[in-house]
Amino acid sequence: MAKTRQSQTARGHRTYLLALSICLLGTIGWLRNAGLYHQVATFFGIARELNTALLAAMPLLVVLVARRRPSLLRTRAMLLLTIVCIVTATLVTPLALASDNRLFTIFGFALFAAADTWLYAMLYTSLAAFESMRSAVLAVIVGMVSSVSLTAFLPPPGYVLSALLTGALALAMAPICYRYSRGATDAIAQTPGTVELETFNPESFLRPTHALFSCILLFNIAAGYGLTLNMGAYSPSITYVAVGGIAIVATWLLLCQKRTREDTLFSIAFLFVLAGILVSPYPLFARIGLPNALILVGNFCFSVLTTLVVVAVGRRNVFALLPVFGLVHFVEFIGVDIGAVVGHASTGALGARGQEMGAPSAWMGFFFVAFLWLGFRRFSFADTIEGVMSVEIAHDESRPIVSLDARCEELSDSFGLTKRERDMLKLLAHGKDARYLTEHYTVSYNTVKTHIKHIYLKLGVHSQVELIRLVDGRG
């Protein structure tokens, strides 16, 4: 009993530490928008777009390394590299901005982008290592809502303070993510690369041509376009309406237990962004910040959605986590950049905002509906997640390759699992989660969680990732 209470306490601490990390990452993004971009726009107009391109390129680099040379992703080495990037960028960026030096400004932004990318990678890996998806959802919701609520009411800082705080917050969260991602990331580093794994396990990975990435790209094009229509001084304004809407959506997410939760969340995000685009031409709505508020709520919903998709895929196959993370972040940043360019071009061509933007907004709304609602009406985020299967890996060629089910039987005999626990162990080893088990056995969610808890206790593991490693013979 005491051991169980200690495990629950540790899990609670882990949830809120990762929520804090998510909050810190969101605050870093706000500092960059409100402080650094505001200053750099005075002498280097395209710096923001160049930085967005850097933020898109860095995740692609992670994808390439994970596919070809995962041994380079050793957690300790990457942590040290990340810290070097953070410290150097924190020192270089304010000096470059003070002297209007374009080259060193981009150099500082590139270092921040590299650090951000690996911090996000460690964060996603940490969330995927939770034994319960509900704990991951709680961490994501609490972290994102805290970030939005905090930054909504803070005055924009100066560029020097923004750079210093960006570095300090990044350094604060790095050890947290390192602590909880170390095991899974080192396991990834020991693989031959996802190219080889994908060859023999195509059902365990999402190809770059998968509809998931096209959907994310198109959504972010529309969102990026919408945000340019009513932008203040270089960064979108956040209103009380947006914070209130986000709080309502977050509450629903915490209470929702539906299998199709991700698909419902996409519909909510779609409707909010579409509404924001359609009301943006009207001065009455623009004055109170309604278009941006609606689009920001939609963006919040979609950010939560993409985060949960990456985490859920990683829970089912940890070796697919980094490639999916990299591709998702790549298309997100590229989509926002394309939408912003189109938005700026349309407002610049018309030379005004307001009623003259009615036609472009209507057309953008039309294309948004055509491409997403009609083009992706049969696409399901929930089905995409459940379609990802676990991967069997033999790292030691001298050890005979044993099927997952046979290995589960061996462990069940050794640790005295019941018949029901044996069956559930096989499904968990193949990457199935608690929601799948609930539907498969037609029992309550609490009953499934009790069985999983007993399995973990008997096997001496604390998460599904650890269980999969144990079954594979690496635990």
Secondary structure, DSSP 4 states (H G I P E B T S, - for coil): -HHHHHHHHHHHHHHHHHHHHHHHHHHHHHHIIIIIHHHHTTT-TTHHHHHHHHHHHHHHHHHHHHHH-GGGG-HHHHHHHHHHHHHHHHHHHHHHHHTT-HHHHHHHHHHHHHHHHHHHHHHHHHHHT-S-HHHHHHHHHHHHHHHHHHHHTSPPPPHHHHHHHHHHHHHHHHHHHHHHHHHHHHHHHTSS-HHHHHHH-GGGS--TTSHHHHHHHHHHHHHHHHHHTT--SSS----HHHHHHHHHHHHHHHH---TTHHHHHHHHHHHHHHHHHHHTT-HHHHHTTHHHHHHHHHHHHHHHHHHHHHHHHHHH-GGGHHHHHHHHHHHHHHHHHHHHHHHHHHHHHHT--GGGGHHHHHHHHHHHIIIIIITTTT--HHHHHHT---------TTSPP--HHHHHHHHHHHHT--HHHHHHHHHHHTT--HHHHHHHHT--HHHHHHHHHHHHHHHT-SSHHHHHHHHTT--
